[in-house]
Amino acid sequence: MNETSTETRSVVVEREIAHPPEKIWRALTQPHLMEEWLMKNDFSAVVGHRFNLRGEWGGVLDCEVLVVEPNKKLSYAWNFAHEDPAYDLKSVVTFTLVPTRSGTQLRMEQVGFRPDQRQAFGGAKAGWQQFFENLERVLAGMN
């Protein structure tokens, strides 16, 4: 298979976070906490629930919850409709939480970037680093 047009790229961010999976799960699934580290939303941790993420940049992402395994795995469609194919993104974001001695190994993978979506891919790589920094700040302020 040499059809590069069908190949997609992924953004992966992994961090060891000094908080238990249950606390991180709350930050990943409670709308008011998600707004603090990710974006404004109408999220609900129910498979099949459709929701929007609204970015400060004015964009709206159309999402649908795909997998909910409390304190272990969360996955949702992360789609951005755009006239320009380079920005018209259909992707899936998956968070995986694995308990460790000192907290949790948190892995986020966003799959679905086509080769012609260099800017979207680069934006996601930078964006997820910032989201994770925000997430760690939110976790530090939670009880």
C-alpha positions as CSV (number, residue, x, y, z in Angstrom):
1,M,0.0,0.0,0.0
2,N,1.7,3.1,-1.2
3,E,-1.3,5.4,-1.1
4,T,-0.1,8.2,1.1
5,S,-3.3,10.1,0.7
6,T,-5.1,7.5,2.9
7,E,-2.4,7.6,5.6
8,T,-3.0,9.7,8.7
9,R,-0.9,11.1,11.4
10,S,-1.4,11.2,15.2
11,V,-0.5,13.6,17.9
12,V,0.4,11.8,21.2
13,V,1.1,13.4,24.5
14,E,2.1,11.3,27.5
15,R,2.7,12.6,31.0
16,E,3.2,11.1,34.5
17,I,0.9,13.2,36.7
18,A,1.1,13.1,40.5
19,H,-2.6,12.6,41.0
20,P,-4.8,9.5,41.2
21,P,-6.8,8.4,38.1
22,E,-10.1,9.3,39.8
23,K,-9.1,12.9,40.2
24,I,-7.8,13.2,36.6
25,W,-11.0,11.5,35.4
26,R,-13.1,14.3,37.1
27,A,-11.0,16.9,35.2
28,L,-11.5,15.1,31.9
29,T,-15.3,14.6,32.3
30,Q,-16.8,17.4,34.4
31,P,-17.8,20.3,32.0
32,H,-16.9,23.1,34.4
33,L,-13.4,21.6,34.9
34,M,-13.0,20.9,31.2
35,E,-13.7,24.5,30.4
36,E,-10.8,25.6,32.7
37,W,-8.2,23.5,30.9
38,L,-9.7,22.7,27.4
39,M,-12.6,24.7,26.1
40,K,-16.2,25.7,26.8
41,N,-18.4,22.6,26.3
42,D,-21.7,20.8,26.9
43,F,-19.9,17.4,27.6
44,S,-21.5,14.4,29.3
45,A,-19.7,11.2,29.8
46,V,-22.3,9.1,28.0
47,V,-21.5,7.0,24.9
48,G,-23.3,8.5,22.0
49,H,-23.6,12.0,23.6
50,R,-23.0,14.7,21.0
51,F,-21.4,17.9,22.3
52,N,-19.5,20.9,21.1
53,L,-16.1,22.4,22.2
54,R,-16.0,26.1,21.6
55,G,-12.5,27.6,21.3
56,E,-11.5,31.1,22.3
57,W,-10.4,31.5,18.6
58,G,-14.1,31.3,17.6
59,G,-14.1,27.8,16.2
60,V,-16.6,25.1,17.2
61,L,-15.7,21.4,17.3
62,D,-18.4,18.8,16.8
63,C,-17.8,15.9,19.1
64,E,-19.4,12.6,20.0
65,V,-18.5,10.4,23.0
66,L,-17.3,7.0,21.7
67,V,-15.8,5.2,24.8
68,V,-16.3,5.7,28.5
69,E,-14.4,3.5,30.9
70,P,-14.4,5.4,34.2
71,N,-10.9,6.2,35.5
72,K,-9.4,4.3,32.6
73,K,-10.3,5.4,29.1
74,L,-12.3,8.2,27.4
75,S,-12.6,8.7,23.7
76,Y,-14.5,11.1,21.5
77,A,-14.8,12.2,17.9
78,W,-13.2,15.7,17.5
79,N,-14.3,17.1,14.2
80,F,-13.9,20.6,12.7
81,A,-15.9,21.3,9.6
82,H,-14.1,23.8,7.3
83,E,-14.4,24.8,3.6
84,D,-10.6,24.4,3.2
85,P,-9.7,20.7,3.2
86,A,-6.5,21.5,5.0
87,Y,-8.5,22.4,8.0
88,D,-11.5,20.1,7.6
89,L,-10.7,17.7,10.3
90,K,-12.3,14.4,11.3
91,S,-10.3,12.9,14.2
92,V,-10.7,11.0,17.4
93,V,-9.2,11.9,20.7
94,T,-8.5,9.1,23.3
95,F,-7.3,9.6,26.8
96,T,-5.9,6.5,28.6
97,L,-5.2,6.6,32.4
98,V,-2.9,4.0,34.0
99,P,-2.2,4.1,37.7
100,T,1.4,4.3,38.8
101,R,3.2,4.4,42.1
102,S,3.3,8.2,42.1
103,G,0.0,8.9,40.4
104,T,-1.2,8.3,36.9
105,Q,0.3,7.9,33.4
106,L,-1.9,10.0,31.2
107,R,-1.8,9.4,27.5
108,M,-3.7,11.4,24.9
109,E,-3.8,10.4,21.3
110,Q,-5.5,12.4,18.5
111,V,-5.7,10.4,15.3
112,G,-6.9,11.4,11.9
113,F,-4.6,14.1,10.5
114,R,-4.2,13.7,6.7
115,P,-0.9,14.6,5.1
116,D,-2.3,17.8,3.6
117,Q,-3.2,19.0,7.1
118,R,0.2,20.2,8.2
119,Q,-1.0,23.3,9.9
120,A,-3.8,21.5,11.7
121,F,-1.4,18.8,12.8
122,G,1.2,21.4,14.0
123,G,-1.5,23.4,15.8
124,A,-2.7,20.3,17.6
125,K,0.8,19.3,18.6
126,A,1.3,22.8,20.2
127,G,-2.2,23.0,21.5
128,W,-2.2,19.7,23.3
129,Q,1.0,20.7,25.1
130,Q,-0.7,23.8,26.3
131,F,-3.9,21.9,27.2
132,F,-1.8,19.5,29.4
133,E,-0.1,22.4,31.2
134,N,-3.6,23.9,31.8
135,L,-4.8,20.5,33.0
136,E,-2.0,20.1,35.5
137,R,-2.8,23.6,36.9
138,V,-6.5,22.7,37.2
139,L,-5.6,19.4,39.0
140,A,-3.3,21.3,41.4
141,G,-6.2,23.5,42.4
142,M,-8.7,20.7,42.9
143,N,-9.5,19.0,46.2
